[in-house]
Amino acid sequence: GCILGCPDPSTPPQPQADIYKADFEAERAAREQLHGQREALQEELNQLRLRLGGDGARYRHRDPKN
C-alpha cells in the first residue's frame, strides 16, 4: 500500500500545470509591480537632481584651494 503520495480516488487530482501557471502569473505580477516602482523612483530621482541643479554640484563640498 501507499503511505504518501497516493491519489484519493474520491476526488480528481489537481493538475500540476494549473499550479505552475498560477505561480508563474503571481511572479509576473510581482515583477511588473517592482518594475513600476523602480520607474517611479527613477523619475523621482531625476526630478530631485534637476532641482539640485543637474547633478547636485552646487551642494558638493568645495575645495578651498579653488
C-alpha positions as CSV (number, residue, x, y, z in Angstrom):
1,G,0.0,0.0,0.0
2,C,0.8,3.7,-0.2
3,I,1.8,5.8,2.7
4,L,2.3,9.1,1.0
5,G,1.5,10.3,-2.5
6,C,-1.4,8.0,-3.2
7,P,-4.2,9.8,-5.1
8,D,-7.5,10.0,-3.3
9,P,-9.9,8.1,-5.6
10,S,-12.9,10.2,-4.4
11,T,-11.5,13.5,-5.8
12,P,-10.0,14.2,-9.2
13,P,-6.3,15.2,-8.9
14,Q,-5.3,18.8,-9.2
15,P,-3.5,19.3,-12.5
16,Q,0.1,20.3,-11.7
17,A,0.1,22.6,-14.8
18,D,-2.6,24.8,-13.1
19,I,-0.4,25.2,-10.0
20,Y,2.6,26.1,-12.2
21,K,0.5,28.6,-14.2
22,A,-0.8,30.3,-11.0
23,D,2.7,30.5,-9.6
24,F,4.1,31.9,-12.9
25,E,1.3,34.5,-13.0
26,A,1.9,35.6,-9.4
27,E,5.6,36.0,-10.1
28,R,4.9,38.0,-13.3
29,A,2.6,40.3,-11.4
30,A,5.2,40.9,-8.7
31,R,7.9,41.6,-11.3
32,E,5.6,44.1,-13.1
33,Q,4.8,45.8,-9.8
34,L,8.5,46.1,-8.9
35,H,9.3,47.4,-12.4
36,G,6.7,50.1,-11.9
37,Q,8.0,51.1,-8.5
38,R,11.6,51.2,-9.9
39,E,10.4,53.5,-12.8
40,A,8.6,55.8,-10.3
41,L,11.7,56.0,-8.1
42,Q,14.0,56.7,-11.1
43,E,11.7,59.5,-12.2
44,E,11.7,61.0,-8.6
45,L,15.5,60.8,-8.5
46,N,15.7,62.6,-11.9
47,Q,13.4,65.4,-10.6
48,L,15.4,65.8,-7.5
49,R,18.6,66.0,-9.5
50,L,17.1,68.7,-11.7
51,R,16.0,70.7,-8.6
52,L,19.6,70.4,-7.3
53,G,21.0,71.9,-10.5
54,G,21.7,69.0,-12.7
55,D,24.0,66.7,-10.7
56,G,23.9,68.4,-7.4
57,A,27.3,70.1,-7.9
58,R,26.2,73.2,-6.1
59,Y,25.9,71.2,-2.9
60,R,29.2,69.3,-3.1
61,H,32.0,70.2,-0.7
62,R,34.2,72.7,-2.4
63,D,37.9,72.6,-2.3
64,P,39.2,75.8,-0.5
65,K,42.2,75.9,-2.9
66,N,40.0,76.8,-5.9
